[in-house]
Structure formats: C-alpha cells, structure tokens
Amino acid sequence: MSTAADNSEITALLYRYARAVDSKDWELYRSVFTDDATIDYSSAGQAVGTRDEIVDWFAANFGVIPWSMHYITNIEVLKQDAETATVRAMFYNPMQLPGMAAQSSCGGYYHHELRRTPDGWRSSSLREEMVWFVGGRSHADA
C-alpha cells in the first residue's frame, strides 16, 4: 500500500525528471533512474535504450531544442509493494522546435516501473506514450 511519504517521494522523482530534461542536466536525469534502467521514447519516434544510451542520445540531440517545459500531472500509483511500484502520470510539454518561431506542444503518459533503492525510489523502466503533438514540422518542411 502506498503511503503519503512514498507518494511525496514518487511525485518529487517525476518532477526531478522534468527539471532534468528541461534544463538539459543529464547527470540529474541519471539520478532519476536505476543503473540498469530501460527507457522507451519510441511512441514519439525517438530513442529506446539503457539509461546511459539515452543520456548519450539526449546530450547529442536535445541541445538543438531552444526550450521545453514539461508539466507532469495526475500521478497515479497503480500498484505498490515494499520494494516496487507501478506509476502512470500525464505530461504536457510545450516547446520550441529548432527553426520554428511558433510554439509546439505534445502530451501523453509516462509509464514508470519504480524500485526502492538505498537512495529512495528510482525508475527502472520508463515508457513514454505520446498521445498528441501539435505545431510540428510537416514533411514538406523537413
């Protein structure tokens, strides 16, 4: 059963994830995940891999995005025991894409499998489920 302390720590973990991505702080991003974590951004047409592979991918590719601002809401602990938790949260992400003056945005769900570690809750698996995207480039612009 999820406790108020667990819920607070899990919420803080997801907020730290958003801050890490938006500030492009890849060491902070690493701190959200276990060493053996797997991360799947394929629903957005992006990378799938280990934590370190995704950090390398972000470092090489995310710097071209002038700004992004992830909002994480509706955090639900779907299942929890003493050592693991399954969490779903909604995201809304306005951003500016390179070469575009207008704002773009997307939204969907983050699906996390969390593990309690000596340093607190960490994500051992993240799967992004992109539901919508507006304001992106058309194929003619590419």
N, C-alpha and C positions, 0 to 999 in steps of 0.2 A: 504494500500500500504506500502511496506517495505521501510524504509528509510536507508540511509547509516549508521546512528548511530545504528539502530536496527540490521542491518546486521553485523556490527562490534561486537556488544554485543552478538549476537547469535553465531557467529564464536568463540568468546572468551569462551563462555559457553561450546561449544563442545570440544574445546582444553583443558579446565579445566577438563572435563570428562576424556579425555585420560590421562592427567597427574595424576589424582587421581587414576585411575585403575593401571597404570604402576608403580606408587610409593607406591601403596597399602595404600593410605591415605584415609581412609574410612570416616573421617569427611569432607574432601574436596569433596569426592564423594557425600555425603549427600547434600552438598551445591549446587549441580547441579540441584537437584530435589525439587519439592514441597513436603510438608509433606505427602500428600495423593497420591503421585505418584505410578503408577504401572509400573513394569519393566518385560520384557519378553525376556529371553535368550533361549527359547525352541528350536529355529532352530539350535542351537549348542548343543542341548541335555543337557542344563543346566537349572538353576532355573527360576521360574516365581513367582513374588510376589510383595509385597509392598516395598517401598524404604527401610524400616528398616529390613524387612525379607531378602532382597538382600544384604544389608550391612552385616548382620549376616552370610549369606551364603558365601560371599566373604572372610570375616575375618576367617572363618573356613576352607575354601578350596583353596583360591587363593595363600596362602603363600607358597605352595609347588612348584609353578612355579618360577624357578630361575630369569627369566626376561621376560618382554614383552615390546613392543614398538608400541603403536597404532599410526597410521598416519590417520588423518581424512581429507578428501578432497571432492571436488565437492559438497560443501554445497549449497543446494537449498532451498530457502523459497518458498514453493509451494503455500501457501495460508496464508494471514495475515490480521487481522483487528487490532483495537486498543488494544485489550486485549489478543488475541491468535494468534498462528502461527503454521503451519504445516511445518516441516522441514525434508528433506531427505539428508543424507550425506553418502558418501562411506567411508569404512575403509579398511586399510591394516594393519595386525598385525603380524609381525614376533615375535617369542617367542622361549624360550627353555622349553621343557616339562620335568618334573622330570624323571630322569633315562635315558635320551636320550642325546647323545653328539651332534647330528646334530640339526640344526635349523628347526623348523616347522613354518608354517605361514598359515594365513587364511584371507579371505576378504569377504566383502559384504556391506550391507547397514544398517544404523541406521535410524529408523523412529521415530521422536520425535513429540509429541504434546506439544507445549510450552504455558506457561501462563505468562503474565506480572504481576509481584508482586512488592511490595514496594522496594524489593531488586534487582529488574531487572528481566530479562527473566529467567524462570526456567522450567525444563521439568516436565510435569505432567504425561507423558506416554512415555516410550521408548520400542520399539520393534526392536530387532536385527534380521536381515535377513542374515543368513550365506549363502554365495553363493558357496564358495570353501574352502577346507582345504587340505594342503599337509604336509607330514612329520610326521603324527601322528602315534601312535602305531597301529599295526594290532591286530586283535582279538587274534591271537596266542601269542602276547607279553603280553597280559593282565594277 
